[in-house]
Amino acid sequence: MIDTKEKCRLKTSSKTSIEHKTIPEIKEISKIRKTRFRNLFIFLIFAITVITAYLIVYEDGTHELTKERVKKFERAIRRTVKRKHKKIDCEQYVLKAAKSAWYPLLQWGKAVAQDSIWLNEGEVWKYGITCVGEMGRYPGQIYYNDGKYLLDRSRLSFFTQLRGTEKECKIEEKRKIYNYPLLPEYIARKRKIIRPPGHKNDN
C-alpha cells in the first residue's frame, strides 16, 4: 500500500517530469516555425527577381501583371463596355516592324518622339482599331509622321487581328495593350516599356 505522502510525491514528480518534457518540445516547435518562416522569406526574395509598377518577373522566367495593373485594365474594360458604339463593321489591327531598326518611342504630352527603341522584324509597334479600313485610317500607307520620324509601308506592316463591332474591337485593343509586357518579344528584350512603342498612353 502507498501512503498519502508517497502518492503526493509521485504526483509531484510526474508533474515535474511532464513540465521538463514539454518545454523543450515547445522550444523545438518554435525553432521549426522560425526556420520555415526564414526559408519562405528567402524563397520569396529569390523567386521574385523584379517587381515594377506594372509587372512581376519570377526567377523561372514567368511574368504576370501586378494587381494594380490588372485593376486598371478591368476599369478600362468596364468604361468601354458602358459607352455606346454604333459602328458594326470594324477591325482591330496591329502595326509590326517591317524590318529590324530603331523606331520612335512615343510619350504622353510630346508631339514629336523624344526617344527611340530597337525593334526586330515582326515585333509590335502599335495596336489600333479602324472602321474605315487600312487606307481610310492611313492614307498612302503613312502610319506615322511627326516631322522627325516617318513610318510608311517600308517600315511597318498592317495586319488585321479581329473583325467585329466597334465595341468588340476596342475591348480587344485594350486587352492587347495591357498584356503587351507578357509577349515573348517583350520578355526577351532588355529594355522594358509599359506599352507598345506606338502608344502614348493606354487608350
Secondary structure, 3 states (H helix, E strand, C coil): CCCHHHHHHHHHHHHHHHHHHHHHHHHHHHHHHHHHHHHHHHHHHHHEEEECCCEEEECCCCEEECHHHHHHHHHHHHHHHHCCCCCCCEEEEEEEECCCEEEEECCCCCCCCCEEEEECCCCEEEEEEECCHHHHHCHHHCCEECCCCEECCCCEEEEEEEEECHHHHHHHHHHHHHCHHHCHHHHHCCCCCCCCCCCCCCC
